Amino acid sequence: MNSLRFFNACACFLAVQRWHVMCNNVRVDAHSISYVRLLAS
């Protein structure tokens, strides 16, 4: 169950990253780091 939840989070994370790249958001790196920290906590 945990791995499935982690997989869903990763898929969501990649989708968000792709959306940010398409929008040319220069803050994508900072957003990614904060998201990873949120997952790790």
Buried (B, 14 or more C-beta within 10 A) or exposed (E): EEEEEEEEBEEEBEEBBEEBEEEEEEEBEEBBEEBEEEEEE
